[in-house]
Amino acid sequence: MVTSEAAAPADVDTALGDLQTHLNLIFARTRTLWRESAARIDPELQVGGYKLLTFIDRAGSASAHELAERFEMDKSVISRQVRMLEELGLIESRPDERDGRLRVLTATPSACSALTGLRSDHASRLRTVVAELTQDEIRAASKVFRLLSEV
């Protein structure tokens, strides 16, 4: 006979296994969405460049040093991605007013417009997916993702 106390850890393990499975599926879907989104901005835009561009756009501006730290990427990788973003006309670079050795990167108006359209599409998809959930369920899911992001 199994007591409720003995069954609880097994139930939790099963639930955690389901959570891990679904997180893996979300990560896979996210990678696909990044590829699709990058291609919508420009067919030559790589996923890494797309991530940098979205960060620059949301932050308003960034330096290559900030990007390297934020994304834990080698400076040479950041440099290549920044060069490609500039060549595609998606970012502009200007000297930092406080430190002329640094460059400040900003998204071009056309990149900002394209990203706004993508975000609108993504938000619409998300609204459709969560339409059957209550606000409390959405808040609970958000709390889980916030806690997971802090691990």
VENUR-V973307 format. One record per pair of residues at least 12 apart in sequence whose ideal C-beta (glycine too) atoms are under 8 Angstrom apart, sorted by the first residue. I is the first residue (numbers start at 1). GAP is how many residues later the second one is. D is the distance in whole Angstrom. If there is no record, write none. Layout:
# VENUR-V973307
[[I,GAP,D] [I,GAP,D]]
This chain:
# VENUR-V973307
[[23,125,8] [31,16,7] [33,89,7] [34,13,5] [34,16,6] [34,17,7] [35,12,6] [37,13,6] [37,81,5] [37,85,8] [38,12,4] [40,74,7] [40,78,6] [41,12,7] [41,49,7] [41,70,7] [41,73,5] [41,74,7] [41,77,7] [42,46,5] [42,48,7] [44,40,8] [44,44,6] [45,39,8] [45,40,8] [45,43,6] [45,45,7] [46,35,7] [46,38,7] [48,25,8] [48,29,7] [48,33,5] [49,32,5] [49,35,6] [49,36,5] [49,39,8] [49,41,8] [51,20,7] [52,15,6] [52,19,7] [52,26,7] [52,29,5] [52,30,7] [52,33,7] [53,32,6] [53,37,6] [53,38,7] [53,54,6] [53,58,6] [53,62,7] [54,61,6] [55,12,7] [55,15,7] [55,16,8] [56,35,6] [56,49,5] [56,50,7] [56,51,5] [57,50,4] [57,54,7] [57,55,6] [57,58,5] [60,46,7] [61,43,5] [61,44,6] [61,45,5] [62,42,8] [62,43,5] [63,33,7] [63,39,5] [63,40,6] [63,41,6] [63,42,7] [64,14,5] [64,15,6] [64,18,6] [64,39,7] [64,41,7] [65,37,7] [67,15,8] [67,38,8] [82,23,6] [85,20,8] [89,19,6] [89,21,7] [89,22,8] [90,17,7] [90,18,6] [90,20,8] [90,21,4] [91,14,5] [91,15,6] [91,16,6] [91,17,6] [91,20,7] [92,13,7] [92,14,5] [92,15,8] [92,16,6] [93,12,5] [94,12,8]]
